[in-house]
Amino acid sequence: MDQSITENNKVVVNGQMHAAIKHDSAHKHVTGSAEYIDDIPEPAGLLYGALGLSQRAHADIVSMDFSEVAATPGVICVLTGKDVPGINDVSSNGSHDEPLLAETKVEFHGQPIFAVIAESRDIARRAARKAKIDYRDLPHWTDIDAARDNGGKLVITPMTLSRGDAASALESAPRRIKGSMRIGGQEHFYLEGHIALAIPGEDDDVCVWSSTQHPSEIQHIVSHVLAIPSHAVTVNIRRMGGGFGGKETQGNQFAALAAIAAKKLKRAVKFRPDRDEDMVATGKRHDFKLDYDIGFDEDGRILAVDAVYAARCGYSSDLSGPVTDRALFHADSSYFYPNVRLQSQPLKTHTVSNTAFRGFGGPQGMLGAERMIEEIAYATGKDPLEIRKLNFYGEPGSGRTLTPYHQDVEDNVLNRIVGELEESCDYLARRAAVLAFNRDSRYIRKGIALTPVKFGISFTMTAFNQAGALVHIYQDGSIHLNHGGTEMGQGLYTKVAQVIADAFQVDIERVKITATTTGKVPNTSATAASSGSDLNGMAAYDAARQIKERLVAFACEKWGVAISDVVFLPNRVRIGDMEIAFPDFIRQAYFARVQLSAAGFYKTPKIHWDRAAGKGRPFYYFAYGASCSEVSIDTLTGEYLIDRTDILHDVGRSLNPAIDIGQIEGGFVQGMGWLTTEELWWDDKGRLRTHAPSTYKIPLASDRPKIFNVKLAEWAENAEPTIGRSKAVGEPPFMLANSVFEALSMAVASVADYRVCPRLDAPATPERVLMAVERLKAM
C-alpha cells in the first residue's frame, strides 16, 4: 500500500490496489447479462412516454391542438408546460433558460414541446406525430459565423485569461502569423441512449432510475419540477451503457417528465427515446472557431499569443460557461506562452444546447495550440516536434512554469514522456523514411506526428471537488460499498472496490458493489472531469479508515496488545502472536458492539479559482502523455489509413493497469473519430441531418491504427497524495488523438513540399483532406 494512505497500524499489502483485476461487469457485458434500466423487470401498469418535438428552429408558438393525439387508442394523457407542478425548467446552472417543455416559443428544431403518455412506447411515439402546432417563424442562425453576424449574443459571461503584454510582444516579435481554425463538434453516441423510469410512492415520494452521471442533479431537478423537497426523491443508477459527459445534464428532461407523469397518474412511467430523437433533442460537444495571432522568434520560440475561442453553444447556457472556460485553461496545451491573452466567446445559436463531452472543452483548446505549433514549424521549415519541445513548459525555477491562469506547473514530466516515446517508437528514423517515401510517391502520401498531452485534473467549480462513500461490514465479514460515483463502463466501481479490499486486506470478491443512490450518499458530484477515482476512492478509503481504527482499538482492548501488534494480513488479522480469520474477527467485533459502518468524505485540497480575475489554482495536478501516429492518404480521393500509433501515458501509480490501458485505447479511438469521421451538419432549416448511424460516422474497429502500441509510464507516481498516488485517466487520453490529425496535416503539406501550413479544419474528413490537397496543389 502506498505510504500516502497508510495508517498508524502496520499494513501488509495484499496486492489488490494496483492489480490488473478484471472489470466487475466484464463477463456480464460479454454475455449480455448486465442489467441496464431497460432490463429491469417492469412494474405492473407501466406506462411509456414519448417526446413531441418542434418542427421549427426559431418560432413563436401560435396554437397547439392535441385532440388527435389524445384520441389515439392507448394514449393516457398529453403533458405540456402547464402540467408542470413546480418550475418548468431543467437548466443545470440555475439560469432558468431551459424549459422542460416549450410553451410560447421554440429555439431549436427538435425542442420538446409536449410529451405523450401511453400504454406502449409505439403508441406514444406514433401519437406524438399527430399534434397540430402552428408557428410564427422568427430569424434563426445555427453556426458561429451567423451568430456573430446577428449581433453575437452570448449565453453566459465570457472569460479572459491574460499574463504579460500580448499586444506589445506581438508588435515587436520578429515573426508573426494570424489565422483561424474551425473545430467540429461531436455526438456522444453512447450504446445505451437516455432512459428514465419513475415509480411513484406515497405522499411526495418518487423513485427514479435514470441513466445519469449526476444522480444528485436529477434529484434536484425532479424536486423542482414537482415542487417537493429533495428528500422525497430517490435516484438510482447501477450502470450506464456509456456517458462521455452526455449524461451529466442531458438526462434531466427525461427523468423530470417521467416523474411528473408518474405522480400525476400514480403509475410507473418510462421514457426511452429513439436514437434519432435522442440525437436531435440532446446536446453535443461544442463546435469552435479559433482566431489566433502568434508572435515568435527565428528559432520558433513563442513570444506572444492572442486568441479568441468562439463556440456554438446552442439556445441555452447549459454547461457552456465551464466548457469554454476549460478550453482557455487548455489553450496552452503543453506550451509556455510568455505573453498571452485568451478570450472565450460562448455564442447563442438556434441549435440544441451543447453540453459536456469527454475533455470538456480541453480538446478544442489543445488542438488549437497544436495548430499554432504547426504554423510556426512550416514557417521556419522545422520538424513540428522540434518546435514543440522548444516551447514546452520548463522545470521549477526556469521562469517558464506559469500558465495563462497563473498556476505553476510543478509536476512537469513532458520531456521525459516525449523523450521516451520518441526513442521507443523510433520517431526520427521513421520521419526520415516518410519524407523519403513522399519524394518518390505520386499519389499516396504519408505523414507522421508526435504530440504531447498536459491535462489539468479537477472540477473548475471548486465546490464539485468533494465526494462521499458508505461502507458496511456485516457479521460474516462481507463488505457493502456505496459511493457517489457512477459506472459508465470506465471501471470506477472496480477501482473503488480495490481500494476497500486493499484497506481491509481481503479478496475483492468479499466486497459487494452496489448501485449509486441518493438515498445512501447525498449531495454527490457528477462523475465527470476525470475525477471519479480521485474523489470516490479517497472517500471510500476514509470510511474504511474509520472502521479499521475502531477494529484496531477493539483488538488492543480485548487482547491487551499495542496498536503496532495489530496487523491486517490477507484475509486474516494478526493480533500479537495470534492470527484470526477476517470473518471471525469481524464477528467478535460485532458481539463487542463495535460500529462496523462508516460514512467517508473527501474534498480536494489546494484548489481555488477566481474567474473574474482569471487567476488561481483550478487544478490539483496534471496528467501527461504522448502519442506518435503515422498515416497514409490518397491524394486522388482524400481517403486515408492510420498505419501505426504508439502511446506512452502517465496515470501515476495505476490503480488497475488493465482498466487504464482500456481507457487509453478507447479515449484515443474516440478522439480519432472526433478529428476524422464524425461530422455534425445542420441544413438551412436548422434541422440536424446527421442524426442516426446511417449519416453520422463513428469509428469502426477497422478504423483503428493497424499497429497500436499502448504503454503506461511505469515509473510515474503522482506528486500529490491521491488515492494510491494514481492519476486520472478518463479524459486525458482523448487528446492523444491529436497526433493523427497532425500526421494527416503533414501528409497534405507534402503536396506543396512542406512550404505552407495546410490549415486543415477538423474533422479532417476525406472530403476536407481532398480539398486541402487540391488547394495546396494550386499554390
Protein Blocks (a to p, Z undefined) as FASTA:
>chain_A
ZZklccfbdcddehlmmpccddfklmmmmnopaccfklpccdehiacddddddfbfbdcd
fbdcfklmmmpghiabdcdfklpmblcdfbfklnopacfbafkbccbehiafbdcddfbf
klmmmmmmmpccddddddddfbfklmmmnoopafbdcddddehjfklmmmmpmbdcdddd
ddddddfkiabdcdddddddehjbccdddddfblmlmmmmmmmmnopafklpccddfbde
bjklpammmmmmmmmmmmmmmmmnopacdddddfklmmmmpccdddddddddddddfkop
afbdcddddddebjblklmmmmmmmmmmmmnmmaccfbacddddddddddddddddehih
mlmmmmmmmmmmmmmmmmnopafklmmmmmgccdehklpabcfkopacfkbcklmmmmmm
mmmnommmmmmmmmmmmmmpmklccddddddddddeddfblklmgcdddddddfkopacd
ddfbdcehjommmmmmmmmmmmnopafklpccddddfklmghiacdeehlmmmmmmmmmm
mmmmmmmmmmmmmmmmmnopafklpccdehiacehjbccdfklmmmmmmmnopafbdcdd
dddehiacdfknopajfbfbdcdddddddddddfknopacdfbdcddddehjafblmlmm
mmmmmmmmmmmmmmmmmccdddfkopafblcfklmccddfklpcfbdcddddfkbccfbf
cehhiacfklmmmmmmmmmmmmmmmmmmmmnoomacfkiacdddfklmmmmmmmmmmZZ
